Amino acid sequence: MSAEVERALRECVVDVPDYPEPGVLFKDITPLLADHDAFTAVVTALASAGRDGDGNVIVDKVVGMEARGFILAAPVALALGAGFVPVRKVGKLPRATHAVSYALEYGEATLEIHQDAIAPGDRVLLVDDVLATGGTAAATRTLVESCGGVAQAFSVLLELTFLPGRDAVPGLPVTALGRV
């Protein structure tokens, strides 16, 4: 990992205790987003999961999970020359969708993807801000596969190692820029 990514994670991610509810330590990435150099370094590092060892792009689409995953995944898609696909909370997409419900670390949620967002055989990089229990990642992988896409890898800003997030996406390579 580059020194700039290490600096970005150390200096630009702020812990907010008891948000959104008591007992949760929220990782606020908005200072990182406001720092052009930090944001650029992070996007470049996240995009590396969509390239092979020679630097060739190996994905057709980048999927970002609502909501902070959007902020990271869209510029990753641009960096890779790939399309961006949002995975949204239920009821936010205007056309026919696939949906999946799952458990969060502090509740339940349903995610949706447009049925035509990913073509059969499209190679997909999943991008999010935090990997915790893995519920969002697993649900997103299921949505990608429901469209006929193939999840190639999962790239995340921070991994909470005290939770079993990687176990929720077996066989999917996970790139975490920081581990907490």
N, C-alpha and C positions, 0 to 999 in steps of 0.2 A: 504494500500500500504506500502511496506517495506521502511525503511529509505534509503536503497541502491538505490531503484528506484527513490525515491524523489531526492536524491543527483544526480543521473544520469541525470534526466530531468533538474534540476536546473543548474548544472555545465557543462554538456556535450552536450547540444543542443544550438547551436549558431544562433542568429537571423542575417539574411543577408537582409538588406533593398533593395528594388527595383530589386529583382531577382526572376524570370527570366525576369520580365519587371517592369517598373515604377508602384509604388503603391502596389506591392506584397511584403509581409514580409516572406521570405523563412526561413524555419526551417532546419538548417544544422545539420544532425545527425552523420556526419562522426567522430567528436570527441568522441561521445558515442560508436561508433563501434570500435574505437581504444583503448578503456578502457575495458580490459577484465572483470573486476568486474562489471562495469556498464552494459556492453552488456549481461553478464550472468544473472544479476538481471532482466533486461528488457525482455529477452527471457523467463525466468521462469514466470514472471508476465503475459506476453502475452499468454503463453500456458495455464494459469489457466482457460481461457474461453473455453478450450477444455476438461475440466474435470468437473465432477459433484461434489456435496458437499462432497462426500467421497473420492475424488481424483481419481476416475476411469475415464479413457479416454472415451469420448463420441463422438469422431469424427474418421472418417476413412481417411480423406484427409484434408490437409491444403493448401489453395489457397493463393498465394501471387500475388499482382498486380504490374505490371511493374512501376517503376524499383526498388524503395527503398523497396517496399513490399516484393520483392524476398529476400532481405538481411535479413529481419526479419522473414519471413515465413518459410524459409528452416530450420533454427535451431529450430523454434517452432515445426515443423513437427518431427524433430529428438527427441526433448524433449518428444513428445507425442507418439512416436512409430508409427506415421502415415505417409502416403505418402505425398509428396509435388507436387503441380501442379502450374505451372506458367500461369498467364494470361498476354498475351503479346500485344504490339501494333500491328496493322494490318501489315501483310506481314512478320512477324518474325518467325512464326511456319511453319515447313516444310510439314505437312500432313493436311488432311481435318480438317476444323475448323468450329466452330460456331462463329459468329461475332455480335457485338452490338456497335452502335454509341451513344454518349452521350455528354452533355455539361459539360465543366470544368469551374472553377471559372475564367479562363482567356483564353477560347478558346473551341475547340471541339476535340474529339478523338474517335477512334474506337479501341476496344479491341477484342481479339480472345482467344479461348481455343481449344485445340485438342478435336475433337468430342468424342474420346474414353478415355479421361483423367479421367473422373469420371464415375463410373458405376451407373446405376439406383439404387436408394436407398442409395447411399453413403452419410454419414453424413459429412458435410463440415464446417470447421472453416475458415473464411475469415480473412486475416491479411494484414494490410497496415501501413504506417508510420503516415499519417495525414488524419483525417476526416474533410473535409471542407464542400463543398456543398452536398456531398454524391453521386455525379454522378458516380464516379469510383466504389464505393461500390454497388450502385444499378445495374450498368452495370455488375459487376462481379457476383452478385447474379443471375441476368438473365441468364448469361452464365452457371453457375452451374446448374440452373434449366433446361436449354436447354439440358443438358446431362442426366437429370433425377436425379441429386443429390438434397440433401436437405440442405439448408443453416441453420446451427444450431446457429451460433453466429458470431459476428464481433469483432475482437480485434485490437486495434489501439494504437499506441504510444501516439499521441497527437490529441485532438479534438479541433477544432476552434469553440468555443461556440457562437461566433457572427454570424456564418453561420448555416443554417438549415440542417446540414448533417444527423442527426438522422431521420429527417422527410422523407428522401429518402429511408430508409430501414425499413418501418413500420413492427412491429412484430418481428424484429430480435434483440435479445439482443446485446447491444453494450458495450464493455469494453474499456474504454479510460484510459490509465495510467496517462495522464496529460491533463489538460483542460486550454486552453488559451482564 
